[in-house]
Amino acid sequence: MEERAFIVDSLLRTLNPPDSEIDRKWVSVAKRRLAELRSGRVKAVPGNQVFEKIRKRFWEYPTFHKL
């Protein structure tokens, strides 16, 4: 399984090469969000609630019925 994941990752990188500037920006966003969670300024939403909200919002679209 690990070899297949490596191959898929390698293929994806050829289609969408990494961009160090974008990576730095994402790290900055992630650090800010973690600080917000730890400080209590924002509260985490359980994943099952997030996915349920997505299902309710987009289920009306015919393309999602096939999933």
C-alpha positions in Angstrom: 0.0 0.0 0.0 2.8 2.4 0.9 4.4 2.0 -2.6 1.1 2.7 -4.3 0.6 5.9 -2.2 4.1 7.0 -3.2 3.4 6.4 -6.9 0.1 8.3 -6.7 1.8 11.2 -4.9 4.5 11.3 -7.5 2.0 11.3 -10.3 0.0 14.1 -8.7 3.1 16.2 -8.2 3.8 16.0 -11.9 0.3 17.4 -12.6 0.4 20.0 -9.8 4.0 20.7 -8.7 4.6 22.0 -5.2 4.9 25.7 -4.7 7.0 26.7 -1.7 5.3 30.1 -1.4 1.8 28.5 -1.3 3.1 25.9 1.2 4.5 28.8 3.5 1.1 30.5 3.3 -0.8 27.3 4.3 1.6 26.8 7.2 0.9 30.3 8.4 -2.9 29.7 8.1 -2.6 26.4 10.0 -0.6 28.0 12.8 -3.1 30.8 13.1 -6.0 28.5 13.2 -4.3 26.3 15.8 -3.6 29.3 18.0 -7.3 30.4 17.7 -8.4 26.9 18.8 -6.0 26.7 21.7 -6.9 30.2 22.9 -10.7 29.4 22.8 -11.5 32.2 20.3 -13.0 29.6 18.0 -14.5 26.2 18.7 -13.9 23.0 16.8 -16.8 21.5 15.0 -16.9 17.6 15.0 -16.2 16.1 11.6 -19.5 14.2 11.5 -21.4 17.5 11.9 -19.4 19.1 9.1 -20.0 16.2 6.7 -23.7 16.0 7.6 -24.1 19.7 6.9 -22.4 19.2 3.5 -24.6 16.2 2.7 -27.8 18.3 3.5 -26.6 21.3 1.5 -25.5 19.5 -1.6 -27.7 16.4 -1.7 -30.3 18.3 -3.9 -27.8 18.3 -6.8 -28.3 15.3 -9.0 -24.5 14.6 -9.5 -24.1 14.0 -5.7 -26.9 11.3 -5.7 -24.5 9.0 -7.5 -21.9 9.1 -4.7 
